Amino acid sequence: MTRRIAVLTTGAVLLVVFGLLGTLLPVPYVAQVPGPTFNTLGDIGTSPIITVHGRDRNKVAGNLNLTTVGVSRGGLSLIDAVRGWFDREVSVVPEESVYPPDQTVEQTRQANRQAFLTSEQAAESAALGHLGYPQKVVVQGLSDGSPSKGVLEESDAVDAVGGHSTPDAATLEKVLTAVPGGTPVTISYTRLGKPGTATVTTKAAGTRKGSLLGVMVRDQPYAPFDVDIDVQDVGGPSAGLMLTLGILDLVGPADLTHGKVVAGTGTIDPSGKVGPIGGIQLKMVAARNLGAKLFLVPADNCAEAKAAPDPGYVLARVASLDDALKALSDFEAGRTPAGC
């Protein structure tokens, strides 16, 4: 009997020790959970997510919510990791899949934020291109000490330099190559749909031939109004599709939601192609908690979405912006959108 008590006592002590180790011992994994959702037609606090300058926004109701994934900060304990593996609303993944070992946490955050800002640009291009606005050379920003400061502004379209038409960025660069640094040139531009002209004294292009205006530009569809997107603390490119739909609902000819709650996810490129994302099942949980009636799923994420428990709303398979618009139209008309 004494031996049995000793064995039981030893076992109990070991269980306590392992239990304590389980609560304290970190493992190289992080937990992903359903993150916050943001209605691209609405506000965060007192600031609109999408602001339109140069025209009134359409009066819209309903939701077009982008969805996100939240990530635990710091390593998980062994017990937390085991719990997460058995929780359908938590995804336990290797820490290096979220925070690459060759980057600091801050570098990863900045890279994710830059990916989001790039998705904003793609969303605007996809939306304005869908509406048929022409491609122009559009100012994205001014460099430090830019000679164009006070003359050109972000979102201006550069139409001509020194009397030479500049329909695209390549032509603009070619024109400036023939202009010596320090030369005053006449800039023809369009701002919020109104033409203007001004003189800029160029600066030398350094070791290269020609001169610079001191502006960052890219080719994109140009509209007689400006669209600004402001969603802080969100990273990655997966909001592109929902931002595009938000812009279209606010400046386009059609009401996309008719007061309904729609959520979704997906990258988008300027041509309107929708790409896959990570964490689809967690984003579906966030949409369910929101009360969404329709969820837009990138085509390449359909298999994973179908494997999730029934979310209680309609899943629509989208491979392009046109697919997403058709899904919204079908849903409003009472037709079943193309599903996963």
Rosetta silent file (secondary structure, phi, psi, omega in degrees, C-alpha in Angstrom):
SEQUENCE: MTRRIAVLTTGAVLLVVFGLLGTLLPVPYVAQVPGPTFNTLGDIGTSPIITVHGRDRNKVAGNLNLTTVGVSRGGLSLIDAVRGWFDREVSVVPEESVYPPDQTVEQTRQANRQAFLTSEQAAESAALGHLGYPQKVVVQGLSDGSPSKGVLEESDAVDAVGGHSTPDAATLEKVLTAVPGGTPVTISYTRLGKPGTATVTTKAAGTRKGSLLGVMVRDQPYAPFDVDIDVQDVGGPSAGLMLTLGILDLVGPADLTHGKVVAGTGTIDPSGKVGPIGGIQLKMVAARNLGAKLFLVPADNCAEAKAAPDPGYVLARVASLDDALKALSDFEAGRTPAGC
SCORE:     score description
SCORE:     0.000 S_00000001
   1 L     0.000  -39.956  179.354    0.000    0.000    0.000 S_00000001
   2 H   -61.738  -41.338  178.894    2.896    2.331    0.856 S_00000001
   3 H   -63.521  -41.402 -179.727    4.448    1.742   -2.573 S_00000001
   4 H   -63.212  -41.553  178.099    1.126    2.455   -4.296 S_00000001
   5 H   -62.833  -39.069  179.330    0.747    5.721   -2.412 S_00000001
   6 H   -63.463  -42.856  179.292    4.278    6.677   -3.403 S_00000001
   7 H   -63.844  -44.759  179.894    3.579    5.982   -7.070 S_00000001
   8 H   -63.618  -40.273  179.356    0.330    7.977   -6.969 S_00000001
   9 H   -64.277  -43.918  178.758    2.037   10.831   -5.188 S_00000001
  10 H   -61.882  -42.379  178.787    4.867   10.889   -7.723 S_00000001
  11 H   -62.486  -41.774  179.829    2.375   10.813  -10.586 S_00000001
  12 H   -63.562  -42.169  178.885    0.394   13.690   -9.113 S_00000001
  13 H   -62.377  -44.024  179.354    3.540   15.756   -8.676 S_00000001
  14 H   -62.427  -39.433  178.114    4.611   15.073  -12.257 S_00000001
  15 H   -61.805  -42.200  178.563    1.169   16.079  -13.527 S_00000001
  16 H   -63.523  -43.756 -179.428    1.406   19.346  -11.620 S_00000001
  17 H   -61.865  -48.025 -179.552    4.933   19.962  -12.928 S_00000001
  18 H   -65.930  -33.867  177.593    3.973   19.231  -16.539 S_00000001
  19 H   -64.178  -43.481  177.863    0.860   21.323  -16.130 S_00000001
  20 H   -64.405  -41.445  177.696    2.908   24.258  -14.908 S_00000001
  21 H   -62.096  -38.013 -179.885    5.387   23.778  -17.722 S_00000001
  22 H   -63.789  -32.868  179.907    2.514   23.700  -20.198 S_00000001
  23 H   -80.206  -21.120 -175.245    1.257   27.058  -19.006 S_00000001
  24 H  -107.179  -30.203 -173.388    4.722   28.621  -19.077 S_00000001
  25 L   -71.424  115.295  179.316    6.639   26.878  -21.843 S_00000001
  26 E   -77.275  150.177  176.518    6.457   28.973  -25.024 S_00000001
  27 E  -125.165  154.049 -174.497    6.165   27.298  -28.415 S_00000001
  28 L   -80.289   54.040  179.460    7.043   28.800  -31.830 S_00000001
  29 E  -133.595  157.459  173.030    3.427   29.219  -32.883 S_00000001
  30 E  -127.982  158.465  179.061    0.906   32.069  -32.968 S_00000001
  31 E  -103.160  129.635  172.361   -2.873   32.039  -32.889 S_00000001
  32 E  -103.385  137.695 -176.605   -4.916   33.589  -35.662 S_00000001
  33 E  -135.968  163.508  174.972   -8.497   34.569  -34.835 S_00000001
  34 E   -56.809  127.887 -179.624  -11.379   36.371  -36.594 S_00000001
  35 E   -95.443 -177.374  178.521  -10.380   40.025  -36.780 S_00000001
  36 E   -68.318  155.297  174.139  -12.459   43.199  -36.957 S_00000001
  37 E  -113.550  152.799 -177.396  -14.525   43.994  -40.034 S_00000001
  38 E  -132.663  127.250  177.846  -14.875   47.428  -41.593 S_00000001
  39 E   -78.875  111.239 -176.799  -17.759   48.708  -43.701 S_00000001
  40 L   -64.638  -14.004  177.007  -16.094   50.378  -46.687 S_00000001
  41 L   -90.090   -6.817 -172.455  -19.227   52.530  -47.102 S_00000001
  42 L  -114.349 -153.215 -173.951  -19.013   53.808  -43.546 S_00000001
  43 E  -118.206  159.463  162.928  -16.730   55.456  -41.028 S_00000001
  44 E  -114.819  110.850 -171.160  -14.079   54.524  -38.525 S_00000001
  45 L    69.110 -120.188  179.614  -14.801   56.825  -35.620 S_00000001
  46 L  -106.909    5.238 -175.878  -15.699   60.125  -37.258 S_00000001
  47 E  -109.514  129.141  176.485  -13.669   59.600  -40.444 S_00000001
  48 E   -63.167  143.538  173.556  -15.059   57.987  -43.614 S_00000001
  49 L   -66.554  -42.040  177.907  -13.125   54.979  -44.866 S_00000001
  50 E  -118.162  119.404  177.204  -13.590   56.287  -48.424 S_00000001
  51 E  -109.794  138.414  179.277  -13.634   60.042  -48.986 S_00000001
  52 E  -116.828  125.671  177.330  -14.517   61.573  -52.347 S_00000001
  53 E  -110.137  137.593  176.257  -13.287   65.050  -53.304 S_00000001
  54 L    98.173   -3.480  174.072  -14.668   66.993  -56.275 S_00000001
  55 L  -164.707  161.974  177.326  -18.163   65.464  -56.300 S_00000001
  56 L   -77.103  144.406  171.761  -20.821   64.297  -53.875 S_00000001
  57 L   -73.001  148.978  171.417  -20.820   60.686  -52.743 S_00000001
  58 L   -62.340  148.312  173.559  -23.852   58.625  -53.617 S_00000001
  59 L   -84.143  115.077 -174.101  -26.300   58.185  -50.772 S_00000001
  60 L  -128.000  156.040  172.755  -26.022   54.504  -49.931 S_00000001
  61 L  -125.843  174.364  179.065  -27.236   52.118  -47.263 S_00000001
  62 L    87.958 -175.224 -175.813  -26.090   48.640  -46.370 S_00000001
  63 E  -132.364  142.271  167.192  -22.632   47.240  -45.839 S_00000001
  64 E  -129.261   83.911 -169.463  -19.697   46.163  -47.958 S_00000001
  65 E   -90.191  127.652  166.549  -17.420   44.904  -45.216 S_00000001
  66 E   -79.976  149.421 -177.150  -13.797   43.959  -45.624 S_00000001
  67 E  -119.552  151.923 -175.383  -12.770   41.222  -43.212 S_00000001
  68 E  -133.751  170.566  175.168   -9.517   40.690  -41.367 S_00000001
  69 E  -119.441  130.714  175.665   -7.587   38.149  -39.314 S_00000001
  70 E   -91.573  149.137 -178.664   -6.239   38.967  -35.867 S_00000001
  71 E  -126.839  133.143  177.812   -2.893   37.543  -34.694 S_00000001
  72 L   -64.040  147.330  178.158   -1.821   36.926  -31.105 S_00000001
  73 L   -97.719  130.500 -177.875    1.169   38.916  -29.949 S_00000001
  74 L    84.924  162.035 -178.604    4.059   36.897  -28.548 S_00000001
  75 L   -68.620  153.105  176.818    4.543   33.155  -28.541 S_00000001
  76 E   -84.903  155.158  168.327    1.829   30.811  -27.298 S_00000001
  77 E   -79.614  164.755 -179.818    2.218   28.506  -24.364 S_00000001
  78 H   -59.774  -43.449 -179.340    2.018   24.791  -25.058 S_00000001
  79 H   -65.251  -42.339  178.508   -1.413   24.561  -23.448 S_00000001
  80 H   -60.812  -39.521  179.766   -2.715   27.580  -25.417 S_00000001
  81 H   -64.345  -44.412 -179.978   -1.472   25.997  -28.643 S_00000001
  82 H   -63.409  -42.818  177.510   -3.189   22.687  -27.870 S_00000001
  83 H   -59.493  -43.407 -178.947   -6.428   24.478  -27.018 S_00000001
  84 H   -62.610  -36.902 -179.244   -6.218   26.429  -30.256 S_00000001
  85 H   -63.775  -24.212 -179.040   -5.775   23.287  -32.343 S_00000001
  86 L  -100.318    3.057 -179.843   -9.132   22.027  -31.047 S_00000001
  87 L  -104.572  119.733 -177.031  -10.969   25.358  -31.496 S_00000001
  88 L   -69.608  -14.341  179.987  -12.566   25.816  -34.929 S_00000001
  89 L  -103.277   15.719  175.137  -12.444   29.593  -34.520 S_00000001
  90 L  -133.175  139.730  175.174   -8.694   29.669  -33.896 S_00000001
  91 E  -119.666  116.514  178.493   -5.906   28.790  -36.309 S_00000001
  92 E   -94.806  119.507 -174.558   -2.563   27.880  -34.749 S_00000001
  93 E  -131.092  156.902  176.568    0.237   28.400  -37.271 S_00000001
  94 E   -57.089  138.029 -177.563    4.050   28.504  -37.150 S_00000001
  95 H   -58.361  -35.362 -177.029    5.260   31.898  -35.983 S_00000001
  96 H   -69.322  -18.165  177.568    7.600   32.196  -38.981 S_00000001
  97 H   -74.868  -18.321  178.148    4.611   32.018  -41.380 S_00000001
  98 H  -106.025  -41.761 -179.845    3.388   35.328  -39.918 S_00000001
  99 L  -119.053   93.382 -177.629    6.643   36.901  -38.764 S_00000001
 100 L   -54.514  138.241 -175.198    9.461   35.894  -41.162 S_00000001
 101 L   -64.660  -20.277 -179.520   12.670   35.126  -39.233 S_00000001
 102 L   -90.969    9.135  179.039   14.725   37.479  -41.395 S_00000001
 103 L  -131.587  148.669  171.378   12.529   40.474  -40.445 S_00000001
 104 L   -75.750  165.208  177.431   11.738   42.236  -37.192 S_00000001
 105 H   -58.913  -40.098 -179.937    8.106   42.459  -36.105 S_00000001
 106 H   -66.769  -39.784  177.169    8.144   46.143  -37.039 S_00000001
 107 H   -63.536  -39.559  177.170    9.564   45.398  -40.498 S_00000001
 108 H   -64.508  -42.317  178.993    6.833   42.800  -41.036 S_00000001
 109 H   -61.937  -43.333 -179.732    4.182   45.280  -39.931 S_00000001
 110 H   -65.255  -39.313  178.583    5.538   47.911  -42.318 S_00000001
 111 H   -64.674  -41.206  177.686    5.627   45.426  -45.204 S_00000001
 112 H   -65.439  -38.071  179.332    2.022   44.421  -44.520 S_00000001
 113 H   -66.605  -40.353  177.943    0.996   48.057  -44.325 S_00000001
 114 H   -63.986  -37.364  176.993    2.690   48.800  -47.650 S_00000001
 115 H   -62.607  -37.048  177.293    0.834   45.850  -49.203 S_00000001
 116 H   -66.087  -43.787 -179.954   -2.414   47.388  -47.985 S_00000001
 117 H   -63.014  -37.128  176.140   -1.531   50.787  -49.468 S_00000001
 118 H   -64.989  -37.168  178.398   -0.713   49.095  -52.781 S_00000001
 119 H   -67.293  -31.584  174.974   -4.101   47.375  -52.667 S_00000001
 120 H   -59.890  -47.175 -179.914   -5.726   50.795  -52.205 S_00000001
 121 H   -61.819  -43.298  179.575   -4.134   51.968  -55.465 S_00000001
 122 H   -64.473  -38.888  179.671   -5.188   48.805  -57.271 S_00000001
 123 H   -62.837  -44.115  179.660   -8.738   49.166  -55.937 S_00000001
 124 H   -64.092  -44.073  179.359   -9.011   52.734  -57.202 S_00000001
 125 H   -62.981  -43.338 -179.603   -7.617   51.775  -60.618 S_00000001
 126 H   -63.643  -42.232 -178.632   -9.950   48.773  -60.913 S_00000001
 127 H   -67.693  -48.663 -177.287  -13.001   50.825  -59.927 S_00000001
 128 H   -69.889  -34.366  175.545  -12.290   53.830  -62.163 S_00000001
 129 H   -64.606  -40.047  177.413  -11.263   51.583  -65.052 S_00000001
 130 H   -61.822  -34.149 -179.795  -14.556   49.699  -64.720 S_00000001
 131 L   -80.823   -3.408  173.041  -16.377   53.031  -64.931 S_00000001
 132 L    90.072   13.813  179.397  -14.585   53.814  -68.192 S_00000001
 133 L   -74.156  145.571 -173.693  -12.334   56.679  -67.153 S_00000001
 134 L   -76.247  155.115  176.102   -9.271   57.149  -69.412 S_00000001
 135 E   -74.987  135.007  174.544   -5.695   56.299  -68.486 S_00000001
 136 E  -142.511  172.852  173.986   -3.463   59.264  -67.645 S_00000001
 137 E   -86.283  113.602 -172.460   -0.210   60.023  -65.862 S_00000001
 138 E  -114.992  132.773 -179.827   -1.331   60.703  -62.291 S_00000001
 139 E   -71.135  128.255  177.282    0.786   62.234  -59.528 S_00000001
 140 E   -99.054  -21.620 -179.738    1.154   59.944  -56.492 S_00000001
 141 E   172.124  171.631  179.812    3.277   62.285  -54.411 S_00000001
 142 E  -114.507  143.159  178.246    6.133   64.795  -54.401 S_00000001
 143 L   -77.565  165.433  176.148    9.754   64.102  -53.448 S_00000001
 144 L   -62.376  134.128 -179.847   11.597   66.054  -50.771 S_00000001
 145 L    68.245   24.693 -177.047   12.653   69.423  -52.153 S_00000001
 146 L   -62.960  133.177  175.237   10.523   68.923  -55.255 S_00000001
 147 L   -68.255  -12.713  179.645   10.594   71.829  -57.738 S_00000001
 148 L   -90.839    0.439  179.880    6.910   71.091  -58.348 S_00000001
 149 L   -60.739  132.352 -177.921    5.945   71.870  -54.742 S_00000001
 150 L    85.097   -5.355  179.517    3.142   74.423  -54.717 S_00000001
 151 L  -114.294  -59.209  178.052    2.433   73.723  -58.389 S_00000001
 152 L  -100.655  152.651  179.910    1.434   70.083  -58.734 S_00000001
 153 L  -131.222  159.134  174.264   -0.526   68.078  -56.172 S_00000001
 154 L   -55.594  136.455 -179.293   -1.222   64.431  -55.516 S_00000001
 155 L    83.426   -0.809  170.543   -3.944   63.124  -57.885 S_00000001
 156 L   -69.220  148.118  171.484   -3.210   65.730  -60.589 S_00000001
 157 E  -100.541  126.177  179.058   -2.990   64.361  -64.127 S_00000001
 158 E   -88.974  108.711 -173.717    0.096   65.561  -66.039 S_00000001
 159 E   -90.926  -32.530 -178.366   -1.168   66.155  -69.582 S_00000001
 160 E  -160.355  151.737  175.950    1.829   67.842  -71.231 S_00000001
 161 E  -130.420  122.423 -179.589    5.313   69.164  -70.495 S_00000001
 162 L    58.363   32.699  179.603    6.774   71.984  -72.560 S_00000001
 163 L    84.028   -2.388  179.351    4.024   71.564  -75.130 S_00000001
 164 E   -99.063  124.234  179.518    4.689   67.832  -75.563 S_00000001
 165 E   -61.003  140.491  179.446    1.774   65.524  -74.762 S_00000001
 166 L  -126.876   78.593 -177.216    2.456   62.994  -71.987 S_00000001
 167 L   -73.153  -17.284  179.507   -0.194   60.269  -72.278 S_00000001
 168 L  -150.094  167.601 -175.127    1.788   57.798  -70.174 S_00000001
 169 H   -64.025  -34.336  179.559    4.681   57.687  -67.721 S_00000001
 170 H   -64.231  -40.498  178.474    7.126   56.353  -70.321 S_00000001
 171 H   -67.944  -40.025  177.828    6.447   59.333  -72.594 S_00000001
 172 H   -58.592  -45.387  179.459    6.800   61.755  -69.682 S_00000001
 173 H   -62.133  -40.491  179.879   10.223   60.288  -68.873 S_00000001
 174 H   -64.339  -41.767  179.356   11.267   60.561  -72.547 S_00000001
 175 H   -62.841  -44.678 -177.365   10.183   64.215  -72.707 S_00000001
 176 H   -69.317  -26.603  177.741   12.102   65.080  -69.519 S_00000001
 177 H   -62.350  -28.193 -178.811   15.213   63.315  -70.803 S_00000001
 178 L   -90.045    1.453 -178.069   15.436   65.975  -73.521 S_00000001
 179 L  -106.801  119.300  178.123   15.097   68.864  -71.029 S_00000001
 180 L   -64.532  146.534  176.539   18.325   70.104  -69.334 S_00000001
 181 L   -58.946  143.476 -179.324   18.186   70.477  -65.566 S_00000001
 182 L    85.485   10.145 -178.908   17.309   73.989  -64.387 S_00000001
 183 L   -94.210  129.118  173.325   15.051   74.679  -67.387 S_00000001
 184 E   -71.815  127.921  178.446   11.676   76.402  -66.815 S_00000001
 185 E  -129.854  149.963  177.506    8.964   74.331  -68.531 S_00000001
 186 E   -87.189  127.238  178.953    5.217   74.782  -68.857 S_00000001
 187 E  -105.980  123.032  171.271    3.194   71.991  -67.246 S_00000001
 188 E   -99.189  126.505 -175.893   -0.342   71.351  -68.457 S_00000001
 189 E  -139.638  167.408  174.977   -2.310   69.413  -65.859 S_00000001
 190 E  -125.542  130.183 -179.507   -5.846   68.497  -64.817 S_00000001
 191 E  -127.944  117.334 -178.892   -7.019   68.806  -61.215 S_00000001
 192 L    52.038   39.988  175.931  -10.453   67.517  -60.180 S_00000001
 193 L    85.596   -4.779 -177.984  -11.530   67.698  -63.804 S_00000001
 194 E  -108.251  129.442 -179.265  -10.374   71.306  -64.374 S_00000001
 195 E   -74.614  151.785  176.376   -7.387   72.063  -66.662 S_00000001
 196 E  -152.435  164.369  175.268   -4.540   74.260  -65.525 S_00000001
 197 E  -135.866  151.162  178.079   -1.053   75.371  -66.530 S_00000001
 198 E  -159.648  164.511  178.741    1.980   76.386  -64.507 S_00000001
 199 E  -108.685  132.489  177.198    5.720   76.776  -64.878 S_00000001
 200 E  -124.837  132.673  173.563    8.181   74.503  -63.091 S_00000001
 201 E   -90.467  111.479 -174.055   11.953   74.908  -63.126 S_00000001
 202 L   -66.800  164.066  173.255   13.245   71.355  -63.407 S_00000001
 203 E  -117.161  157.117 -176.666   16.193   69.992  -61.481 S_00000001
 204 E   -62.258  148.311 -177.122   19.050   67.920  -62.862 S_00000001
 205 L   -89.289   24.515  177.987   18.535   64.160  -63.025 S_00000001
 206 L    71.924 -124.549 -177.511   21.860   63.427  -61.318 S_00000001
 207 L   -79.291  -12.000 -178.979   23.995   61.032  -63.290 S_00000001
 208 L   -90.367  160.465  176.403   21.303   60.584  -65.916 S_00000001
 209 L   -74.208  146.466  174.459   20.644   62.822  -68.880 S_00000001
 210 L    97.570 -156.486 -173.333   17.765   65.264  -68.641 S_00000001
 211 E  -144.641  175.875 -176.457   15.830   66.607  -65.669 S_00000001
 212 E  -128.570  150.083  172.300   13.190   65.846  -63.059 S_00000001
 213 L   -93.340  -12.294 -179.411    9.921   67.381  -61.929 S_00000001
 214 L    75.109   34.087  178.035   10.293   65.836  -58.482 S_00000001
 215 E  -129.065  148.043  170.750    7.031   63.888  -58.616 S_00000001
 216 E   -95.592  130.077 -176.616    6.141   60.204  -58.323 S_00000001
 217 E  -132.520  162.129  169.224    3.667   59.193  -61.008 S_00000001
 218 E  -152.729  157.070  177.546    1.922   56.125  -62.361 S_00000001
 219 E   -80.112  127.003  178.165   -0.438   55.341  -65.210 S_00000001
 220 E  -159.832  159.844  175.382   -4.005   54.888  -63.971 S_00000001
 221 E   -60.355  138.775 -176.998   -7.588   55.726  -64.911 S_00000001
 222 L  -117.180  128.349  178.625   -8.258   59.379  -64.157 S_00000001
 223 L  -114.420  159.794  178.762  -11.616   60.747  -63.001 S_00000001
 224 L   -78.754   29.968  174.346  -12.695   64.363  -62.422 S_00000001
 225 L  -151.592  167.174 -176.917  -12.752   63.651  -58.686 S_00000001
 226 E  -118.634  140.811  179.027  -10.328   62.242  -56.136 S_00000001
 227 E  -115.356  126.424  174.420  -10.763   59.164  -53.943 S_00000001
 228 E  -116.782  138.473  179.252   -8.968   58.823  -50.597 S_00000001
 229 E  -118.961  132.771 -178.090   -9.001   55.627  -48.521 S_00000001
 230 L  -137.513  100.283  173.824   -8.188   55.644  -44.819 S_00000001
 231 L  -131.513  101.709 -178.542   -8.118   52.385  -42.850 S_00000001
 232 L   -78.643  155.310  172.723   -5.494   52.471  -40.125 S_00000001
 233 L    62.417   26.166  172.558   -3.943   49.390  -38.517 S_00000001
 234 L  -121.296  133.269 -179.184   -4.882   47.020  -41.342 S_00000001
 235 L  -124.227  167.190  178.836   -2.167   45.272  -43.335 S_00000001
 236 L    88.306  167.110 -173.769   -1.906   43.015  -46.337 S_00000001
 237 L   -95.446    3.590 -167.287   -3.554   43.154  -49.765 S_00000001
 238 L   -75.939   -6.417  178.960   -6.733   41.173  -49.055 S_00000001
 239 L   -85.044   -4.213 -171.151   -9.043   44.201  -48.718 S_00000001
 240 H   -53.582  -47.717 -177.667   -8.662   45.122  -52.404 S_00000001
 241 H   -60.853  -47.985 -175.409  -11.928   43.645  -53.685 S_00000001
 242 H   -69.804  -32.368  173.944  -14.129   45.164  -50.982 S_00000001
 243 H   -65.465  -40.506  178.211  -12.465   48.582  -51.318 S_00000001
 244 H   -60.008  -46.817  179.693  -13.112   48.455  -55.070 S_00000001
 245 H   -64.539  -36.735  177.334  -16.797   47.678  -54.500 S_00000001
 246 H   -61.550  -43.965  178.255  -16.996   50.443  -51.914 S_00000001
 247 H   -61.752  -45.714 -179.015  -15.667   52.991  -54.415 S_00000001
 248 H   -62.269  -38.469  179.606  -18.085   51.793  -57.091 S_00000001
 249 H   -67.321  -32.548 -175.192  -21.061   52.022  -54.732 S_00000001
 250 H   -85.052  -24.769 -177.498  -20.114   55.575  -53.735 S_00000001
 251 H  -127.336   -5.866 -177.329  -19.380   57.021  -57.196 S_00000001
 252 L   -87.917 -178.292 -173.728  -20.881   54.550  -59.672 S_00000001
 253 L   -86.597   -8.767 -172.063  -24.329   54.425  -61.289 S_00000001
 254 L  -125.709  145.989  171.890  -25.802   51.505  -59.323 S_00000001
 255 L   -79.766  118.714 -172.698  -26.726   50.724  -55.720 S_00000001
 256 L   -87.973  -25.588 -173.899  -24.771   47.542  -55.014 S_00000001
 257 L  -109.987  -26.358 -175.881  -26.218   46.441  -51.660 S_00000001
 258 L    51.355   41.580  174.987  -29.810   47.771  -51.503 S_00000001
 259 L    83.301    1.099 -177.168  -29.424   48.014  -47.743 S_00000001
 260 L   -88.987  162.493  178.585  -28.125   44.473  -47.212 S_00000001
 261 E   -96.882  112.871 -179.929  -25.062   43.380  -45.251 S_00000001
 262 E  -120.391  137.340  176.264  -22.419   41.954  -47.592 S_00000001
 263 E  -129.491  168.631  179.675  -18.915   40.928  -46.574 S_00000001
 264 E   176.240 -173.450 -178.665  -15.991   39.455  -48.445 S_00000001
 265 L  -161.477  168.006  178.314  -12.304   39.344  -49.103 S_00000001
 266 L   140.290  139.424  171.387   -9.824   39.044  -51.957 S_00000001
 267 E   -73.217  164.871  174.410   -6.902   40.806  -53.533 S_00000001
 268 E  -146.268  146.219  173.611   -7.490   42.755  -56.725 S_00000001
 269 L  -109.283  169.412 -175.050   -5.246   44.012  -59.501 S_00000001
 270 L   -57.767  -22.791  179.002   -5.883   47.094  -61.667 S_00000001
 271 L   -82.446   -8.850  179.564   -7.506   44.940  -64.363 S_00000001
 272 L    98.827    6.942  178.097  -10.083   43.633  -61.868 S_00000001
 273 E   -75.375  131.862 -179.349   -8.694   40.133  -61.341 S_00000001
 274 E   -98.439  131.610 -177.491   -9.470   38.803  -57.846 S_00000001
 275 E  -115.332  166.962 -175.740   -6.787   36.747  -56.095 S_00000001
 276 L   -74.500  164.536 -178.667   -6.679   34.382  -53.093 S_00000001
 277 L  -138.920  176.656  175.961   -6.004   35.328  -49.499 S_00000001
 278 L  -101.929  159.304  173.578   -5.182   33.660  -46.185 S_00000001
 279 L    71.491   31.440 -174.343   -7.463   32.919  -43.251 S_00000001
 280 H   -59.868  -42.237 -176.983  -10.675   32.512  -45.251 S_00000001
 281 H   -66.642  -35.892  177.104  -12.439   30.403  -42.611 S_00000001
 282 H   -67.814  -37.735  177.528  -11.627   32.910  -39.862 S_00000001
 283 H   -67.810  -32.625  175.961  -12.921   35.744  -42.037 S_00000001
 284 H   -65.504  -36.433  175.983  -16.104   33.757  -42.610 S_00000001
 285 H   -63.745  -44.004  178.367  -16.591   33.591  -38.824 S_00000001
 286 H   -60.115  -39.881  179.020  -16.160   37.378  -38.619 S_00000001
 287 H   -67.112  -38.122  176.643  -18.777   37.800  -41.369 S_00000001
 288 H   -62.518  -45.177  179.681  -21.177   35.495  -39.523 S_00000001
 289 H   -63.468  -29.906  177.795  -20.733   37.504  -36.329 S_00000001
 290 H   -71.545  -26.478 -175.230  -21.419   40.657  -38.345 S_00000001
 291 L    93.333   25.842 -179.412  -24.723   39.281  -39.616 S_00000001
 292 L   -64.674  148.344  176.231  -23.722   39.136  -43.282 S_00000001
 293 L  -104.134  -19.443 -179.252  -26.191   37.644  -45.765 S_00000001
 294 E  -142.851  137.542  178.269  -23.674   37.221  -48.608 S_00000001
 295 E  -127.467  125.904 -179.130  -19.933   36.544  -48.538 S_00000001
 296 E   -89.889  119.233 -174.014  -17.712   37.051  -51.584 S_00000001
 297 E  -112.491  125.109  173.452  -15.066   34.310  -51.785 S_00000001
 298 E   -55.575  138.837 -174.728  -12.033   34.430  -54.115 S_00000001
 299 H   -53.644  -39.250 -177.593  -12.341   31.501  -56.525 S_00000001
 300 H   -73.957   -8.171  176.015   -9.032   30.002  -55.396 S_00000001
 301 H  -102.346    4.106 -173.201  -10.251   29.932  -51.776 S_00000001
 302 H   -63.155  -41.825 -178.260  -13.519   28.124  -52.552 S_00000001
 303 H   -59.938  -43.431  179.570  -12.380   24.630  -51.557 S_00000001
 304 H   -67.580  -38.399  179.244  -11.273   25.859  -48.135 S_00000001
 305 H   -65.210  -39.982  179.576  -14.455   27.900  -47.698 S_00000001
 306 H   -66.357  -27.659 -178.424  -16.646   24.891  -48.515 S_00000001
 307 L   -76.571  -10.941 -179.890  -14.806   22.814  -45.920 S_00000001
 308 L   -78.835  158.150  174.172  -15.875   25.194  -43.151 S_00000001
 309 L   -58.103  151.964 -179.827  -19.029   24.645  -41.078 S_00000001
 310 L   -53.991  118.631 -176.144  -22.177   26.120  -42.637 S_00000001
 311 L   -81.960  -11.662 -179.921  -21.879   29.858  -41.889 S_00000001
 312 L    87.825   13.175  175.725  -25.587   30.553  -42.373 S_00000001
 313 L  -142.713  173.623 -175.959  -25.173   32.843  -45.373 S_00000001
 314 E   -83.288  134.046  172.821  -24.606   32.564  -49.122 S_00000001
 315 E   -99.624  128.182  178.395  -21.088   32.030  -50.468 S_00000001
 316 E  -115.163  128.814 -179.893  -20.401   33.560  -53.890 S_00000001
 317 E   -84.572  124.982 -179.091  -17.402   32.481  -55.956 S_00000001
 318 E  -131.629  129.734  175.241  -15.605   35.435  -57.585 S_00000001
 319 L  -111.851   -6.573 -177.383  -12.569   35.424  -59.853 S_00000001
 320 E  -154.975  167.592  175.515  -12.978   39.002  -61.081 S_00000001
 321 H   -60.920  -39.979  178.092  -14.650   42.302  -60.305 S_00000001
 322 H   -60.638  -39.082  176.882  -17.312   41.477  -62.902 S_00000001
 323 H   -61.131  -42.980 -178.877  -18.039   38.219  -61.032 S_00000001
 324 H   -64.271  -41.985  179.432  -18.478   40.154  -57.788 S_00000001
 325 H   -66.388  -37.930  177.679  -20.845   42.658  -59.388 S_00000001
 326 H   -66.897  -39.242  178.408  -22.886   39.855  -60.939 S_00000001
 327 H   -61.557  -42.133  178.165  -23.078   38.086  -57.579 S_00000001
 328 H   -65.066  -41.742  178.911  -24.426   41.244  -55.971 S_00000001
 329 H   -64.849  -44.733  179.250  -26.941   41.726  -58.791 S_00000001
 330 H   -62.709  -42.294 -178.511  -28.089   38.104  -58.642 S_00000001
 331 H   -63.420  -41.274  178.777  -28.440   38.219  -54.871 S_00000001
 332 H   -65.941  -35.572 -177.734  -30.562   41.370  -55.017 S_00000001
 333 L   -80.994   -1.449 -179.093  -32.760   39.866  -57.743 S_00000001
 334 L    85.184    7.439  175.572  -33.370   36.736  -55.670 S_00000001
 335 L   -89.838  150.211  178.933  -31.192   34.545  -57.888 S_00000001
 336 L   -79.877  118.781  178.657  -28.563   32.290  -56.344 S_00000001
 337 L   -63.177  158.792  174.353  -25.082   33.638  -57.160 S_00000001
 338 L   -57.920  119.308 -173.223  -22.486   31.266  -58.579 S_00000001
 339 L  -102.212  177.591  178.239  -21.316   29.494  -55.451 S_00000001
 340 L   -78.693    0.000    0.000  -18.270   27.599  -54.291 S_00000001
